């Protein structure tokens, strides 16, 4: 059966899910063990299981991956001035492709239908990111994994996630982190830091809170794209997030 002949997925947002379509941003550190680097497949499978179960609830999911577990361009240039910053950013983008291959493999081992789409063409490895094609995959119930950022240097994967959320008409941008949401201070250093349940975009910028980079917040504010920040390490939280349960911190107008 050809791709065009395949039946579309059931209507999104079924089974009580609040969001019919989401972009899930996962940092590279989510694909390894705490304090380590590289790719740890047990950590990847943990994310894959949650993501697959969330998709089974009826939500269409596009995953945007970071690459900091392998290489982050800004950190690389800070350590070695002999490499051009644009080159370092491209290297970081390629790191996200390796992460994407690992997540795709984990999802497919669970029986999930996926597509890996890259902003930098590498046809032997992944499909090129084309907005209409990505939309079609989502409509057919496939989880799409978006890698290589926007394909341009000097743009973070947070900003890439905001961009893709807007392009794909997502209902929300889900920011998966290793802490429970947005705090008044670093909770790993300050045990008295306060967890916010809800913030506005202006709150985030005025208090200089560590949610996403400034450009990503600005894009989401301009188009009223809600951001839910939550702890993906807690089993079932990705599923709870797409159902709209009160977890983490919701950033909105």
N, C-alpha and C positions, 0 to 999 in steps of 0.2 A: 504494500500500500504506500503510495507516495505521500510526501509531507502534506501536500495540499488536500489530499483525500482523507487524511486522518481526522477523526471527529475532534471538535474543540473540547476543552476541559469543561467540567461543570462550572456553574456560575460562581465567581469568586465571592468571598465573604459569607459563605454558608456556614452552618454549624455554629452560629453565634459569633463569628469573627467580626471584629470591628473594622478591620482593614481588608479591602479586597485585593489590593496590590501594594507591596512594600519594597523598598530597597533596604537591604540589611548590610550595614557596614561592619566588617570585622577586621581588626588590625592584624598585622602579621604575628604579633605576640600571642594572639589567640590560637595559633596553630602550633605552638610549642609549649613545653612545660614551663611553669613559672621560674624565672631566673636563668633560663637556658636560651640558646639560639638554635637555628635550624628548624627542621620540620619534625614533629613528633606525631606519628600517625594515631596514637591513642587520643591525643588532643584534637586532631582533625576529625576523627570518627565521632567524638563527643559532640562537636558542632554539627556534623553531618546528620546524626540521629535526630537532634532537636529540630534542625531545619527541615528535614524530611517530614517529621510529624507535624510541624507547623503547616507545611504545604498540603498535607493530607486533610487538614481542616478546611481547605478551600481558598486559602490565600495564595495569590501569585507572588513569587519571591524572586527578586534579583539580588544577588550577593556581590558586593564590591569588596575586594580584598586589598589590604596593605601588604607591604613587603619587609617591614622592619625587623622581622625575625631573621632575615637573611642579610639585607643591606638596605639602609636608609640613606638616600643621596646626600642630604644635608649633613649628616654625621660623618659621612665618608670624606667630604671635602673639608670639613673642620679638622680632620685628622691628617689630611694629606693635601697640601696646596698645589701639588704638581698636576692634579687632575682637574680639568675644567668642570665647573659645577653642572653645566648642562649634561655632560657625559655621565657624571655621577647620578643625576636624576634618571637618565635612561637606564642605567644599570639597576636602579631601584625599581623601575617599571618592569624590567625583566624578572626581578625577584618575585613580583606579584604573579607572574605567569607560572612559575614553579609552584607557588602556593595554590594557584587555581587548578593545576593538574592534580595535585594531591587531594584537594577537596572534591573535585569531580570524580576521582577514583573512589573515594570514600562514599559519596552519595550513590554512585552506580552500584557499589557492592551491596547496598541496601535495596536495590531494585528501583532506584529513582531515575527518571528520564531527565537528562541534563544537556545543556549546551555551554561550552566554554567560549567566550567571546572576548577578543582582544582589540584594544585601540591601536596597537602596532601590528601590522600585518605579518603573520607567520602561518601561512595556510596549512602547513603540514601538522601544526600543533593545535590550532584553534580557528574558529570562524572569525572573520573581521566583525567588529561591532558596527552594525547597521541598525538604526533605530527601528525601522519598520519590521525588520526581521526579528529583532529582540522582542518587540511587542507580540508578534505572531507566536513565538515560542512560549511566551507567558500565557497567552490565550489558550494554548494547547496543554497547559498544565506542567510545562517543563520548568525546572529551576535553572535559571541562567546565572552563570558566574562571570562577572565582568572584571577583566584584568588589564594591566598596563595603564592604569589611571585614565587620563584623557588623551594620552599619546603625546603630550607636550611636556617639556620640562618646566620647572618652577611652579607646578601645580600639585598640591597635595592630594592624596587619595581621599581625604575628607571632602575636599572641594569636588573631586570627581564623583563621589557618592551623591552630593547635593545636586550636581549637574545631571546625573543619570536619573535621580528621583524626579526631577522636573521634566526631563525629556520623555520619560516613560509614564508620565501621568500617575505616579504613585500617590497613595493616600497618606503615606508617612515615610519618614526616614528613620530607621531603627539603628541606633548606634550601640553596638555591643562592646562592653568594656569589662574589665576585671574587678570593678567596684560596683556598688549598688545603685549608683546614679551620679548626680552632680552634687558636690559638697561645697561648703563655704571655704574649705581648705583641703589639703591633701589628706585624706583619711588614713593613708598608710603611714603618715608621719605625725598627724595630729589626731589623737583619739577623741578629741572634743569637737571635731568638725561636724557641722550640721548638714544633714541630708535634706535637700530641697525636693518636695514632691512636684512642684510646678514652678516654672519661670517663664518670663517673656524673653524675646530675643534681646530687647534693650537691657534687661537685667543681666544677661550673660555678658554683653559687651561692657556695660557700665562697671560691673564687678570684676571684669577680666577673668571670668570663670573658665576652667579648662573643660570645655565641651567638645568643640571642633574649632578649626582655625577660623579667623575673622572672615575670610572670603566665603567659606561655606555657610556661616551664620547669616551673612549679608544676603546671599542667594536665597536661603530659606525664608528669611524675613520678607524679602521683596515679593515672593510668590506665595507667602503664607503656607509654607510646607512645615508641618509639625515634626519635631524631632523627639524621639523617645530614647533616653539614655538608660541602659539597664545592665545588669550583671549576667553575662551569658554563661558564666561558670556554674551558676545555680541550675541544676537539672530542671528542665521544663520551662525556663524563662523565655526562650524564644517563642514557644507556643503561647505562653501567657501574654507576651507582647502583642502578637497578632490578634489575639482575642480582645485586646484593649483593657486588660486587667490593670489595676493600680499597682504597678511595679515601677521602680526607678524614678526618673525625673522626666516630665513632659515639658518641652520647650515650645511655646506657641505665641501668637500675638497677644 
